[in-house]
Every structure is written in structure tokens, then in C-alpha cells.
Amino acid sequence: MTDAQARNPLHGITLEMIVTELEAYFGWAELGEQIKIRCFQSDPSVGSSLKFLRRTPWAREKVESLYLFMLREQAREKRRTPQDPEL
């Protein structure tokens, strides 16, 4: 693995995994608000979204960017949560 790939947070993560995790985190309605593309707003599904995103580079970039934002937010939430003291 090259050094550049080692630092790439998207390395090894499929587009299907990204869409599935975004849908679980935001839900289709919020996802359609965050990224205004029809495959998230009108009768959304993972399959239709993947088909569109694989053919549309600008939309895929937006989805990948939102995924990275989600990962940062999850990391912040994890750091903010006080650790349970051991008894």
C-alpha cells in the first residue's frame, strides 16, 4: 500500500458502504436535504443511488464529502461523551 492510500480515509470503503452508512445516520429525508439529488429525494433506494452515483462524478464527490463529515462528527461525539468510570 502506498503512503497516500494509507492516509486516505476512503481507501477500502465501497460506495455501497458509504450510501448505506449515510442512510442509517441521516435517513433518506435528511440525506435528500443535505445533497439535493433526485435519487435521494424521490423513491430513494441504495440500488438506484449507486447506479446514479457511479455515473455522476460530481454527485459522488458530494456523497464522499458528506461521509467524511459524518465520520468527523462521530469522532467528535465519541470524544465528548464522558467515559464511564470503572468501579
N, C-alpha and C positions, 0 to 999 in steps of 0.2 A: 504494500500500500504506500502511495506517495504521501509526503508530508502534507500536501494541500488537501488530499482526501481525508487524512486523519483529523484535520481541523474542520471539515465540512459536516455540520450537524445533520444534513440531509443524506449523507452517504449511507447506503444500505436500507433506506426507508423508501418503500414503494409509494406511488401516487395513491393507490387504493388505501394504504395505511393512513396516509395524510388525510384524505377525504373522510374516512371512517372516524378518525380521532377528532377532526374538526366538527363533524356532525354530532358526535357524542358530547363534546364540550359546549358547543354553541347551540345546537339544534338547527334544523333547516331554516326556520323563520329568521333567526338571528344571523345565520350564515348568509342568507339572501340579502339582509340589510348591510352586512359588512362588505360583501363583494356582490355588486349588483350585476349578476349574470343570470340569465333565464333558467339555466339548469339547476340553480339553487332556489329559484322563486316559483316556478311553475311545474307542479308534479315532480318534485325532486326525488332522485334516487342515486345511489352510488354508481350504478352502471351507466346511467345517462350522463352523469357528471364526468366520469372517467373518459367516456367517448369524446365529449366536448373538450375537456382539458388536454387530452393527448394531441388534439388537432389545433389547439389555440395557445401558442406560447405566451402571449401577454396575460391570459387568464390564469395559466398555470403558475406564472411568476407571482401573481397576486395571491393565489392559494398557498404557495410555498412561503410567502412572506407572512401571511396570517398564521400559518402553522408555527413559524419561528417565534412570532409574537406570543402565541399561546404557550409555547414551551417556556419562554421567559416569564410569563405571568404565573405559570405553575411553579416555577422555581422560586419566584418571589413569595408566593403564598406559602410554600413549604418553609422558607426561611423565617417568615413572620409568625408562623404557628409555634407557640412555645412548646418545647419538648416536655413530655411527661416526666416528672421527677421519679426516679426509681425509689421504691420504698425500702 
